[in-house]
Amino acid sequence: MGLMRLVLREMLERKAQLVMSFVAVALGILVIVSVRTISHFSGIAVATTVDNLGANILVMPKETSIDNYYRSDFVDATLPEEYVRRITTSDLRGVNNMSPRLVIRDVPVGDRRVNLTGVLPKDEFPRRPDWASPGDLFTEPVDVCGVSPTLNASAAENAVRRKNIAHLGRDECFVGSEVASDHGLGAGSVLEIGGRRFRVVEVLPATGTVDDTRVLANLHVVQEMYKTGPVINLIEIVGCCREVSQGLHAGLNDLLPAARVVTIGQIVSTQLETERLMEKSGTIFLVIICIVGILSIGNDMFSSVHERRREIGILLAIGATPGRILRMFLLKALVLGVAGGVFGYLGGTLLAVLLGPSVAGMPVSPRMVLLPLSLLVAVAI
């Protein structure tokens, strides 16, 4: 009788033991998969929320006082726009978003004054051949870091100021809530600034800051209107927190020696602590479940061998080698591990998809990367 056939017959003869062993493996893997899947997406959700605190790196002229930036969000000196090209064509890793800005203060609009801010929409970066990036600029991080594409609508609105505007035409603008209220503006309205007419794409949510009196327009249009040339006041960068801590700040300093690169330490440290907490939680769950699984399956396998001492003796008496008997038990463990790993992965994924949104606060999708991990852990246990 073949080894596999012998193992299958033995397993079917002890159905209760087979079911208990299978359930133990499958439940252990189910918990591991569901916890790690939900933890992964929870980490993304939390990191996204923290990310919305704003840019964690500022590139500004050396003579600029950081107090001016925080007091009025205004930098009076300028930098060459060439610095944007330097960053995009460098091999620096971890730049998730970059927002070059030029602020023209106290621009008259009717009987009021606004801060006209030129921003570079994200879709203009790939349209510039001389800005082609050889690195991972603006790419989605593999792990928890940066902004999730599933960011909900309200969070996306609150993040408009700090994140790249994906598209902003030459005759389009975003307006702050106070500007919209003073001039009766809404999406689709027309606003005239300096003799040029802009269509309002969206009204920004009220923040109680200088942003409420801001009008965001295309950077190059603002440069043309006020004949400033290719200059900017500031580059706000949302860097991957891990990369910021591992040398992105130093890399920017080396790349832009004539600029002042400032890291907002509180945001970076909060991002890093968030990541570490999520990773530690997932690891602790994994270790606990593996220990419980090892004890449960170890006890089951020991009982299986103990109950079959007479059968093992008979097999040895009729010529079976100790190695063949060992392979029989290991093959049984392998079959249980593979079956339990597959069903545990499927059950854990289903549980995560069903319960994940209420726990993680965002949609949860299957993670195929956990399937080989499930099989490996199940078989190892």
SULBEL-V529640 format. One line per field, one symbol per residue. phi: phi as a letter, one per 30 degrees, with the letter a starting at -180 (. if undefined). burial: b if it has 9 or more other C-alpha atoms within 8 Angstrom, else e. A space follows every 10 residues. Layout:
phi=???
burial=???
This chain:
phi=.ddddddddd dddcdddddd ddddddddde deddddddde dddddddddd eddkdcbccb dddddddddd dbhbbddbbd dedddeddcd cdcjddbbbd bbccdhddbi ccbbcdcdbc dddddddced cecdcceidd ddcdlicddc edddddddce ddcdddbbdd cbacbddddd ddcicaejdc bcbhiccbcd dacdddbibd ddccbcbded dddddchdid bbcabcbcce eddddckded dddddbddcc cccdeddddd dddddddddd ddddeddddd dddddddddd dddddddced dddddddcjd dedddddddd dddddddddd dddddddddd ddddceeddd iaecbdcddd dddddddddd d
burial=eeeeebbbee beeeeebbee bbbbbbbbbb bbbbbbbbbb bbbbbbbbbb bbebbbbbbb beebeeebbe eeebbeebbe bebbbbbbbb ebbbbbbbbb bbbeeebbbe eebbbbbbbb bbebbeeeee bbbebbbeee eeebbbbbee beeebbbbbb ebbbbeebee bbbbbbbbbb eeeebbbeeb bbbeeebbbb bbbbbeeeee bbbbbbbbbb bbbbeeeeeb bbbbbbbbbb bbbbbeebbe bbbeebeebb bebbeebbbb bbebbeebee ebeebbeebb eebbebbeeb eeeeeeeeee ebeebbeeeb eeeebeebbe bbbbebbbbb bbbbbbbbbb bbbeebbeeb bbbbeeeeeb beebbbbbbe b
